[in-house]
Amino acid sequence: MEKFEMSKRQLLDLLTANIEQETINYIHREMRQAAPESVPTANELRAYFLSPDEQTKLSAYQQVLAMDKLLEYAEVSLRTLCDLIRYQQLKRFGIVNSVDEFVELFRPEENKN
């Protein structure tokens, strides 16, 4: 493997690990707020998400809550990505010139003080 390919692979591995950790941290924090008496460890969450059909230490309630928080995180992330793409396209075509204009156009209720 050439040097560039190795560096690219290392970067992708690093980004993947970072995203996984960020996601686990978010879910762990949200579960702690929703059910402080019943929070699995970060490692237990990671193991569950890597193999959700395997035997797990998580209770049925913890599994449902963890999956719900994962889907919530994915939903927010996808919405953000869609908004970024939408903004990029609208700016490229001259429909908006700033993020403030974009927010006013698509989310006028968020821009009111």
TORKOL-4160 file (C-alpha; in steps of 0.2 Angstrom, whole numbers, padded with zeros to 4 digits, m for minus):
113
<pt num="1" X="0000" Y="0000" Z="0000"/>
<pt num="2" X="0007" Y="0017" Z="m0005"/>
<pt num="3" X="0010" Y="0030" Z="0008"/>
<pt num="4" X="m0005" Y="0041" Z="0003"/>
<pt num="5" X="m0017" Y="0026" Z="0005"/>
<pt num="6" X="m0010" Y="0021" Z="0022"/>
<pt num="7" X="m0012" Y="0039" Z="0028"/>
<pt num="8" X="m0029" Y="0040" Z="0021"/>
<pt num="9" X="m0034" Y="0024" Z="0029"/>
<pt num="10" X="m0027" Y="0030" Z="0046"/>
<pt num="11" X="m0037" Y="0046" Z="0045"/>
<pt num="12" X="m0053" Y="0037" Z="0041"/>
<pt num="13" X="m0049" Y="0025" Z="0056"/>
<pt num="14" X="m0046" Y="0040" Z="0067"/>
<pt num="15" X="m0062" Y="0049" Z="0061"/>
<pt num="16" X="m0072" Y="0033" Z="0063"/>
<pt num="17" X="m0066" Y="0030" Z="0081"/>
<pt num="18" X="m0069" Y="0048" Z="0085"/>
<pt num="19" X="m0087" Y="0048" Z="0079"/>
<pt num="20" X="m0090" Y="0031" Z="0088"/>
<pt num="21" X="m0084" Y="0039" Z="0104"/>
<pt num="22" X="m0094" Y="0055" Z="0102"/>
<pt num="23" X="m0110" Y="0045" Z="0099"/>
<pt num="24" X="m0107" Y="0033" Z="0114"/>
<pt num="25" X="m0104" Y="0048" Z="0125"/>
<pt num="26" X="m0120" Y="0057" Z="0119"/>
<pt num="27" X="m0130" Y="0041" Z="0122"/>
<pt num="28" X="m0123" Y="0038" Z="0139"/>
<pt num="29" X="m0126" Y="0056" Z="0144"/>
<pt num="30" X="m0144" Y="0055" Z="0138"/>
<pt num="31" X="m0147" Y="0039" Z="0146"/>
<pt num="32" X="m0140" Y="0045" Z="0163"/>
<pt num="33" X="m0153" Y="0060" Z="0162"/>
<pt num="34" X="m0167" Y="0049" Z="0157"/>
<pt num="35" X="m0164" Y="0035" Z="0169"/>
<pt num="36" X="m0150" Y="0039" Z="0181"/>
<pt num="37" X="m0153" Y="0023" Z="0191"/>
<pt num="38" X="m0151" Y="0012" Z="0176"/>
<pt num="39" X="m0136" Y="0017" Z="0166"/>
<pt num="40" X="m0124" Y="0004" Z="0157"/>
<pt num="41" X="m0106" Y="0008" Z="0155"/>
<pt num="42" X="m0099" Y="0015" Z="0139"/>
<pt num="43" X="m0091" Y="m0001" Z="0135"/>
<pt num="44" X="m0107" Y="m0011" Z="0137"/>
<pt num="45" X="m0116" Y="0001" Z="0126"/>
<pt num="46" X="m0102" Y="m0001" Z="0113"/>
<pt num="47" X="m0103" Y="m0019" Z="0114"/>
<pt num="48" X="m0122" Y="m0019" Z="0112"/>
<pt num="49" X="m0122" Y="m0008" Z="0097"/>
<pt num="50" X="m0108" Y="m0018" Z="0088"/>
<pt num="51" X="m0118" Y="m0034" Z="0090"/>
<pt num="52" X="m0136" Y="m0030" Z="0095"/>
<pt num="53" X="m0142" Y="m0048" Z="0091"/>
<pt num="54" X="m0129" Y="m0056" Z="0103"/>
<pt num="55" X="m0131" Y="m0059" Z="0122"/>
<pt num="56" X="m0130" Y="m0042" Z="0131"/>
<pt num="57" X="m0128" Y="m0036" Z="0149"/>
<pt num="58" X="m0141" Y="m0022" Z="0145"/>
<pt num="59" X="m0159" Y="m0025" Z="0152"/>
<pt num="60" X="m0173" Y="m0024" Z="0139"/>
<pt num="61" X="m0177" Y="m0006" Z="0145"/>
<pt num="62" X="m0159" Y="m0001" Z="0143"/>
<pt num="63" X="m0159" Y="m0009" Z="0125"/>
<pt num="64" X="m0174" Y="0001" Z="0120"/>
<pt num="65" X="m0168" Y="0017" Z="0128"/>
<pt num="66" X="m0151" Y="0015" Z="0120"/>
<pt num="67" X="m0158" Y="0012" Z="0103"/>
<pt num="68" X="m0170" Y="0026" Z="0105"/>
<pt num="69" X="m0156" Y="0038" Z="0109"/>
<pt num="70" X="m0145" Y="0031" Z="0095"/>
<pt num="71" X="m0159" Y="0035" Z="0083"/>
<pt num="72" X="m0162" Y="0052" Z="0090"/>
<pt num="73" X="m0144" Y="0056" Z="0087"/>
<pt num="74" X="m0144" Y="0049" Z="0069"/>
<pt num="75" X="m0160" Y="0060" Z="0066"/>
<pt num="76" X="m0152" Y="0076" Z="0072"/>
<pt num="77" X="m0136" Y="0072" Z="0063"/>
<pt num="78" X="m0145" Y="0068" Z="0046"/>
<pt num="79" X="m0156" Y="0084" Z="0048"/>
<pt num="80" X="m0140" Y="0094" Z="0051"/>
<pt num="81" X="m0132" Y="0087" Z="0035"/>
<pt num="82" X="m0147" Y="0090" Z="0025"/>
<pt num="83" X="m0148" Y="0108" Z="0031"/>
<pt num="84" X="m0129" Y="0110" Z="0026"/>
<pt num="85" X="m0132" Y="0103" Z="0009"/>
<pt num="86" X="m0147" Y="0114" Z="0006"/>
<pt num="87" X="m0138" Y="0129" Z="0012"/>
<pt num="88" X="m0123" Y="0126" Z="0001"/>
<pt num="89" X="m0135" Y="0124" Z="m0015"/>
<pt num="90" X="m0145" Y="0139" Z="m0011"/>
<pt num="91" X="m0130" Y="0150" Z="m0008"/>
<pt num="92" X="m0122" Y="0143" Z="m0024"/>
<pt num="93" X="m0137" Y="0149" Z="m0034"/>
<pt num="94" X="m0138" Y="0166" Z="m0025"/>
<pt num="95" X="m0154" Y="0163" Z="m0016"/>
<pt num="96" X="m0146" Y="0166" Z="0001"/>
<pt num="97" X="m0130" Y="0175" Z="0005"/>
<pt num="98" X="m0128" Y="0170" Z="0023"/>
<pt num="99" X="m0133" Y="0158" Z="0036"/>
<pt num="100" X="m0145" Y="0170" Z="0044"/>
<pt num="101" X="m0154" Y="0172" Z="0028"/>
<pt num="102" X="m0155" Y="0153" Z="0026"/>
<pt num="103" X="m0162" Y="0151" Z="0044"/>
<pt num="104" X="m0175" Y="0165" Z="0041"/>
<pt num="105" X="m0180" Y="0157" Z="0025"/>
<pt num="106" X="m0182" Y="0139" Z="0032"/>
<pt num="107" X="m0185" Y="0141" Z="0050"/>
<pt num="108" X="m0192" Y="0159" Z="0053"/>
<pt num="109" X="m0198" Y="0153" Z="0071"/>
<pt num="110" X="m0180" Y="0150" Z="0076"/>
<pt num="111" X="m0175" Y="0168" Z="0071"/>
<pt num="112" X="m0187" Y="0177" Z="0082"/>
<pt num="113" X="m0181" Y="0184" Z="0099"/>
